[in-house]
Amino acid sequence: MANILSRYETMDPFILLSAVNLKLRDEQPSLDELCRTYEIDEKKLCSRLKGVGFTYNAEQNQFR
């Protein structure tokens, strides 16, 4: 999955959403940790997903 997340800037946003939420659910305690682990720019990731209507919900640790 790390290879998939390395392409977060160009991949289909709905596949990205699925991959990110899977990692958040199964492996990462927070968005901050996910971004550090996979060396992802958090602002860019949030912007990509916001572009298709999803924002990060810290309480649920997922994009909705």
N, CA, C and O atoms as a printed pandas DataFrame, in Angstrom:
     atom_number atom_name residue_name chain_id  residue_number  x_coord  y_coord  z_coord
0              1         N          MET        A               1    0.824   -1.200    0.000
1              2        CA          MET        A               1    0.000    0.000    0.000
2              3         C          MET        A               1    0.864    1.258    0.000
3              4         O          MET        A               1    0.419    2.304   -0.473
4              5         N          ALA        A               2    2.077    1.180    0.514
5              6        CA          ALA        A               2    2.941    2.361    0.539
6              7         C          ALA        A               2    3.164    2.895   -0.864
7              8         O          ALA        A               2    3.205    4.110   -1.058
8              9         N          ASN        A               3    3.309    2.020   -1.845
9             10        CA          ASN        A               3    3.497    2.474   -3.219
10            11         C          ASN        A               3    2.261    3.213   -3.718
11            12         O          ASN        A               3    2.378    4.208   -4.434
12            13         N          ILE        A               4    1.107    2.744   -3.354
13            14        CA          ILE        A               4   -0.124    3.421   -3.762
14            15         C          ILE        A               4   -0.169    4.826   -3.174
15            16         O          ILE        A               4   -0.483    5.780   -3.886
16            17         N          LEU        A               5    0.134    4.967   -1.910
17            18        CA          LEU        A               5    0.072    6.273   -1.273
18            19         C          LEU        A               5    1.147    7.218   -1.787
19            20         O          LEU        A               5    0.982    8.435   -1.703
20            21         N          SER        A               6    2.233    6.693   -2.314
21            22        CA          SER        A               6    3.272    7.560   -2.859
22            23         C          SER        A               6    2.791    8.296   -4.107
23            24         O          SER        A               6    3.408    9.278   -4.518
24            25         N          ARG        A               7    1.697    7.834   -4.713
25            26        CA          ARG        A               7    1.143    8.482   -5.906
26            27         C          ARG        A               7   -0.104    9.308   -5.577
27            28         O          ARG        A               7   -0.924    9.572   -6.456
28            29         N          TYR        A               8   -0.243    9.706   -4.342
29            30        CA          TYR        A               8   -1.468   10.368   -3.896
30            31         C          TYR        A               8   -1.795   11.637   -4.679
31            32         O          TYR        A               8   -2.962   12.016   -4.771
32            33         N          GLU        A               9   -0.794   12.294   -5.240
33            34        CA          GLU        A               9   -1.042   13.559   -5.947
34            35         C          GLU        A               9   -1.707   13.358   -7.307
35            36         O          GLU        A               9   -2.331   14.280   -7.832
36            37         N          THR        A              10   -1.577   12.163   -7.881
37            38        CA          THR        A              10   -2.087   11.957   -9.238
38            39         C          THR        A              10   -3.136   10.852   -9.354
39            40         O          THR        A              10   -3.774   10.717  -10.397
40            41         N          MET        A              11   -3.318   10.076   -8.317
41            42        CA          MET        A              11   -4.250    8.953   -8.427
42            43         C          MET        A              11   -5.702    9.397   -8.339
43            44         O          MET        A              11   -6.001   10.490   -7.858
44            45         N          ASP        A              12   -6.583    8.556   -8.799
45            46        CA          ASP        A              12   -8.016    8.821   -8.718
46            47         C          ASP        A              12   -8.369    9.143   -7.268
47            48         O          ASP        A              12   -8.003    8.387   -6.368
48            49         N          PRO        A              13   -9.071   10.250   -7.024
49            50        CA          PRO        A              13   -9.340   10.655   -5.645
50            51         C          PRO        A              13  -10.202    9.670   -4.857
51            52         O          PRO        A              13  -10.102    9.617   -3.632
52            53         N          PHE        A              14  -11.034    8.901   -5.524
53            54        CA          PHE        A              14  -11.872    7.947   -4.798
54            55         C          PHE        A              14  -11.077    6.696   -4.402
55            56         O          PHE        A              14  -11.349    6.090   -3.366
56            57         N          ILE        A              15  -10.115    6.318   -5.212
57            58        CA          ILE        A              15   -9.203    5.227   -4.834
58            59         C          ILE        A              15   -8.309    5.707   -3.697
59            60         O          ILE        A              15   -8.032    4.965   -2.755
60            61         N          LEU        A              16   -7.864    6.952   -3.795
61            62        CA          LEU        A              16   -7.063    7.552   -2.730
62            63         C          LEU        A              16   -7.844    7.561   -1.422
63            64         O          LEU        A              16   -7.310    7.189   -0.377
64            65         N          LEU        A              17   -9.081    7.976   -1.471
65            66        CA          LEU        A              17   -9.931    7.999   -0.276
66            67         C          LEU        A              17   -9.995    6.611    0.365
67            68         O          LEU        A              17   -9.826    6.472    1.577
68            69         N          SER        A              18  -10.233    5.614   -0.436
69            70        CA          SER        A              18  -10.321    4.251    0.067
70            71         C          SER        A              18   -9.006    3.806    0.704
71            72         O          SER        A              18   -9.003    3.232    1.794
72            73         N          ALA        A              19   -7.898    4.069    0.029
73            74        CA          ALA        A              19   -6.589    3.651    0.537
74            75         C          ALA        A              19   -6.243    4.363    1.844
75            76         O          ALA        A              19   -5.760    3.743    2.791
76            77         N          VAL        A              20   -6.495    5.662    1.883
77            78        CA          VAL        A              20   -6.182    6.442    3.086
78            79         C          VAL        A              20   -7.050    5.994    4.256
79            80         O          VAL        A              20   -6.538    5.782    5.356
80            81         N          ASN        A              21   -8.348    5.847    4.039
81            82        CA          ASN        A              21   -9.223    5.425    5.136
82            83         C          ASN        A              21   -8.896    4.019    5.611
83            84         O          ASN        A              21   -9.027    3.728    6.800
84            85         N          LEU        A              22   -8.476    3.148    4.714
85            86        CA          LEU        A              22   -8.051    1.804    5.113
86            87         C          LEU        A              22   -6.844    1.875    6.042
87            88         O          LEU        A              22   -6.811    1.212    7.079
88            89         N          LYS        A              23   -5.857    2.681    5.667
89            90        CA          LYS        A              23   -4.666    2.835    6.509
90            91         C          LYS        A              23   -5.017    3.472    7.858
91            92         O          LYS        A              23   -4.502    3.062    8.898
92            93         N          LEU        A              24   -5.891    4.468    7.830
93            94        CA          LEU        A              24   -6.291    5.114    9.080
94            95         C          LEU        A              24   -7.034    4.136    9.981
95            96         O          LEU        A              24   -6.831    4.132   11.196
96            97         N          ARG        A              25   -7.879    3.319    9.404
97            98        CA          ARG        A              25   -8.644    2.355   10.195
98            99         C          ARG        A              25   -7.758    1.253   10.761
99           100         O          ARG        A              25   -7.884    0.890   11.931
100          101         N          ASP        A              26   -6.865    0.724    9.938
101          102        CA          ASP        A              26   -6.116   -0.477   10.324
102          103         C          ASP        A              26   -4.742   -0.238   10.941
103          104         O          ASP        A              26   -4.252   -1.074   11.700
104          105         N          GLU        A              27   -4.114    0.900   10.623
105          106        CA          GLU        A              27   -2.707    1.041   11.023
106          107         C          GLU        A              27   -2.325    2.341   11.710
107          108         O          GLU        A              27   -1.419    2.350   12.544
108          109         N          GLN        A              28   -2.986    3.427   11.382
109          110        CA          GLN        A              28   -2.514    4.726   11.848
110          111         C          GLN        A              28   -3.497    5.355   12.843
111          112         O          GLN        A              28   -4.704    5.361   12.602
112          113         N          PRO        A              29   -2.983    5.883   13.955
113          114        CA          PRO        A              29   -3.863    6.481   14.961
114          115         C          PRO        A              29   -4.355    7.879   14.603
115          116         O          PRO        A              29   -5.272    8.398   15.240
116          117         N          SER        A              30   -3.742    8.496   13.572
117          118        CA          SER        A              30   -4.142    9.854   13.198
118          119         C          SER        A              30   -3.671   10.170   11.784
119          120         O          SER        A              30   -2.816    9.482   11.226
120          121         N          LEU        A              31   -4.244   11.218   11.223
121          122        CA          LEU        A              31   -3.820   11.678    9.903
122          123         C          LEU        A              31   -2.373   12.143    9.949
123          124         O          LEU        A              31   -1.603   11.886    9.025
124          125         N          ASP        A              32   -2.010   12.819   11.014
125          126        CA          ASP        A              32   -0.631   13.295   11.176
126          127         C          ASP        A              32    0.360   12.131   11.110
127          128         O          ASP        A              32    1.377   12.218   10.422
128          129         N          GLU        A              33    0.067   11.059   11.816
129          130        CA          GLU        A              33    0.934    9.879   11.813
130          131         C          GLU        A              33    0.996    9.237   10.432
131          132         O          GLU        A              33    2.067    8.832    9.981
132          133         N          LEU        A              34   -0.134    9.144    9.769
133          134        CA          LEU        A              34   -0.161    8.576    8.415
134          135         C          LEU        A              34    0.735    9.379    7.482
135          136         O          LEU        A              34    1.519    8.812    6.720
136          137         N          CYS        A              35    0.619   10.684    7.543
137          138        CA          CYS        A              35    1.415   11.539    6.661
138          139         C          CYS        A              35    2.906   11.440    6.968
139          140         O          CYS        A              35    3.731   11.451    6.055
140          141         N          ARG        A              36    3.249   11.344    8.236
141          142        CA          ARG        A              36    4.669   11.165    8.600
142          143         C          ARG        A              36    5.183    9.821    8.124
143          144         O          ARG        A              36    6.270    9.735    7.552
144          145         N          THR        A              37    4.411    8.776    8.357
145          146        CA          THR        A              37    4.838    7.428    7.987
146          147         C          THR        A              37    5.080    7.288    6.490
147          148         O          THR        A              37    6.061    6.678    6.066
148          149         N          TYR        A              38    4.186    7.854    5.700
149          150        CA          TYR        A              38    4.271    7.690    4.246
150          151         C          TYR        A              38    4.834    8.913    3.525
151          152         O          TYR        A              38    4.798    8.996    2.298
152          153         N          GLU        A              39    5.362    9.873    4.319
153          154        CA          GLU        A              39    5.985   11.073    3.766
154          155         C          GLU        A              39    5.057   11.772    2.773
155          156         O          GLU        A              39    5.425   12.042    1.629
156          157         N          ILE        A              40    3.851   12.052    3.245
157          158        CA          ILE        A              40    2.813   12.707    2.458
158          159         C          ILE        A              40    2.626   14.120    2.983
159          160         O          ILE        A              40    2.629   14.346    4.193
160          161         N          ASP        A              41    2.465   15.061    2.078
161          162        CA          ASP        A              41    2.162   16.435    2.458
162          163         C          ASP        A              41    0.689   16.489    2.881
163          164         O          ASP        A              41   -0.209   16.339    2.052
164          165         N          GLU        A              42    0.459   16.699    4.155
165          166        CA          GLU        A              42   -0.903   16.647    4.700
166          167         C          GLU        A              42   -1.832   17.667    4.039
167          168         O          GLU        A              42   -2.989   17.357    3.756
168          169         N          LYS        A              43   -1.343   18.859    3.797
169          170        CA          LYS        A              43   -2.178   19.895    3.176
170          171         C          LYS        A              43   -2.582   19.493    1.757
171          172         O          LYS        A              43   -3.728   19.700    1.356
172          173         N          LYS        A              44   -1.654   18.926    1.005
173          174        CA          LYS        A              44   -1.965   18.493   -0.359
174          175         C          LYS        A              44   -2.965   17.346   -0.352
175          176         O          LYS        A              44   -3.895   17.319   -1.158
176          177         N          LEU        A              45   -2.771   16.401    0.559
177          178        CA          LEU        A              45   -3.688   15.269    0.660
178          179         C          LEU        A              45   -5.097   15.762    0.994
179          180         O          LEU        A              45   -6.066   15.365    0.346
180          181         N          CYS        A              46   -5.207   16.610    1.987
181          182        CA          CYS        A              46   -6.519   17.137    2.390
182          183         C          CYS        A              46   -7.159   17.934    1.261
183          184         O          CYS        A              46   -8.370   17.859    1.051
184          185         N          SER        A              47   -6.359   18.685    0.546
185          186        CA          SER        A              47   -6.870   19.473   -0.573
186          187         C          SER        A              47   -7.409   18.575   -1.686
187          188         O          SER        A              47   -8.466   18.850   -2.254
188          189         N          ARG        A              48   -6.682   17.504   -1.994
189          190        CA          ARG        A              48   -7.145   16.573   -3.035
190          191         C          ARG        A              48   -8.478   15.958   -2.661
191          192         O          ARG        A              48   -9.384   15.873   -3.490
192          193         N          LEU        A              49   -8.599   15.528   -1.414
193          194        CA          LEU        A              49   -9.836   14.873   -0.992
194          195         C          LEU        A              49  -10.968   15.886   -0.781
195          196         O          LEU        A              49  -12.134   15.561   -1.000
196          197         N          LYS        A              50  -10.639   17.086   -0.367
197          198        CA          LYS        A              50  -11.664   18.114   -0.234
198          199         C          LYS        A              50  -12.243   18.473   -1.601
199          200         O          LYS        A              50  -13.413   18.840   -1.709
200          201         N          GLY        A              51  -11.421   18.366   -2.638
201          202        CA          GLY        A              51  -11.857   18.659   -3.996
202          203         C          GLY        A              51  -12.984   17.761   -4.476
203          204         O          GLY        A              51  -13.713   18.117   -5.402
204          205         N          VAL        A              52  -13.131   16.601   -3.854
205          206        CA          VAL        A              52  -14.229   15.694   -4.209
206          207         C          VAL        A              52  -15.219   15.535   -3.053
207          208         O          VAL        A              52  -16.018   14.599   -3.023
208          209         N          GLY        A              53  -15.147   16.474   -2.101
209          210        CA          GLY        A              53  -16.170   16.539   -1.073
210          211         C          GLY        A              53  -15.890   15.841    0.246
211          212         O          GLY        A              53  -16.816   15.637    1.032
212          213         N          PHE        A              54  -14.645   15.469    0.515
213          214        CA          PHE        A              54  -14.333   14.759    1.757
214          215         C          PHE        A              54  -13.379   15.561    2.623
215          216         O          PHE        A              54  -12.411   16.139    2.128
216          217         N          THR        A              55  -13.659   15.592    3.926
217          218        CA          THR        A              55  -12.773   16.242    4.887
218          219         C          THR        A              55  -12.445   15.251    5.997
219          220         O          THR        A              55  -13.177   14.292    6.240
220          221         N          TYR        A              56  -11.328   15.512    6.657
221          222        CA          TYR        A              56  -10.874   14.619    7.714
222          223         C          TYR        A              56  -11.653   14.875    8.999
223          224         O          TYR        A              56  -11.813   16.020    9.422
224          225         N          ASN        A              57  -12.134   13.803    9.611
225          226        CA          ASN        A              57  -12.828   13.854   10.881
226          227         C          ASN        A              57  -11.912   13.184   11.900
227          228         O          ASN        A              57  -11.789   11.959   11.914
228          229         N          ALA        A              58  -11.267   13.984   12.754
229          230        CA          ALA        A              58  -10.290   13.460   13.714
230          231         C          ALA        A              58  -10.941   12.516   14.721
231          232         O          ALA        A              58  -10.338   11.520   15.119
232          233         N          GLU        A              59  -12.150   12.822   15.128
233          234        CA          GLU        A              59  -12.833   11.995   16.120
234          235         C          GLU        A              59  -13.042   10.570   15.589
235          236         O          GLU        A              59  -12.920    9.603   16.341
236          237         N          GLN        A              60  -13.350   10.447   14.326
237          238        CA          GLN        A              60  -13.571    9.131   13.716
238          239         C          GLN        A              60  -12.316    8.614   12.996
239          240         O          GLN        A              60  -12.279    7.470   12.541
240          241         N          ASN        A              61  -11.304    9.463   12.901
241          242        CA          ASN        A              61  -10.039    9.124   12.234
242          243         C          ASN        A              61  -10.288    8.604   10.812
243          244         O          ASN        A              61   -9.798    7.546   10.419
244          245         N          GLN        A              62  -11.062    9.382   10.062
245          246        CA          GLN        A              62  -11.301    9.026    8.676
246          247         C          GLN        A              62  -11.789   10.242    7.900
247          248         O          GLN        A              62  -12.250   11.229    8.474
248          249         N          PHE        A              63  -11.673   10.143    6.585
249          250        CA          PHE        A              63  -12.232   11.157    5.711
250          251         C          PHE        A              63  -13.665   10.795    5.450
251          252         O          PHE        A              63  -13.986    9.635    5.191
252          253         N          ARG        A              64  -14.553   11.811    5.518
253          254        CA          ARG        A              64  -15.975   11.587    5.292
254          255         C          ARG        A              64  -16.514   12.689    4.435
255          256         O          ARG        A              64  -17.703   12.699    4.117
